[in-house]
Amino acid sequence: MKEFKTVDIDYMAKILHKTRRTLEVDVSRRPESLPPRLNIPKSRKVLWLESDVLDWLKKHRSVI
């Protein structure tokens, strides 16, 4: 079975150079501005698959 690594909001804040509070607001008000997050039943924990985050970052880089 393949193992999936998850990342939390603190990890996301660090790699996106945003505050935790800014990301909390984005999660609730602008989820489209972030990578797709996991929806775990009966949990309010905000998590992403690391692979989704890396793919999302690659799609949003600019080549000059």
C-alpha positions in Angstrom: 0.0 0.0 0.0 1.3 3.4 -0.9 1.9 5.8 1.9 0.6 9.3 1.7 2.2 12.2 3.5 0.0 15.0 4.7 0.9 18.5 5.6 -0.8 20.9 8.0 -1.6 24.6 8.0 1.7 25.5 9.7 3.7 23.7 7.0 1.6 25.5 4.3 2.2 28.9 6.0 5.9 28.3 6.0 6.3 27.3 2.4 3.8 30.0 1.1 5.4 32.7 3.3 2.0 33.6 4.8 0.8 33.8 8.4 -1.2 31.0 9.9 -4.1 33.4 10.3 -4.0 34.4 6.7 -4.2 30.8 5.6 -7.1 30.1 8.0 -9.0 32.9 6.4 -8.1 31.7 2.9 -9.3 28.1 3.8 -12.7 29.4 4.8 -13.2 32.4 2.5 -11.0 31.7 -0.6 -10.4 27.9 -0.8 -9.9 28.2 -4.5 -6.7 30.2 -3.8 -5.1 27.1 -2.2 -4.3 23.5 -3.3 -7.2 21.1 -2.8 -7.4 20.0 0.8 -8.4 16.8 2.4 -11.9 16.4 3.7 -11.7 13.9 6.6 -15.1 13.0 7.9 -15.8 14.1 11.5 -12.6 16.1 11.6 -12.0 19.9 11.5 -8.3 19.5 11.0 -7.0 21.2 7.9 -4.7 18.9 5.9 -3.3 18.6 2.4 -1.6 15.8 0.6 2.0 16.8 0.1 1.9 15.6 -3.5 -1.1 17.8 -4.2 0.7 20.8 -2.7 3.9 20.2 -4.8 1.8 19.7 -8.0 -0.1 22.9 -7.3 3.2 24.9 -6.7 4.6 23.6 -10.0 1.5 24.8 -11.8 1.8 28.2 -10.3 5.4 29.0 -11.0 6.2 31.6 -13.6 8.9 31.2 -16.2 10.5 34.4 -17.2 
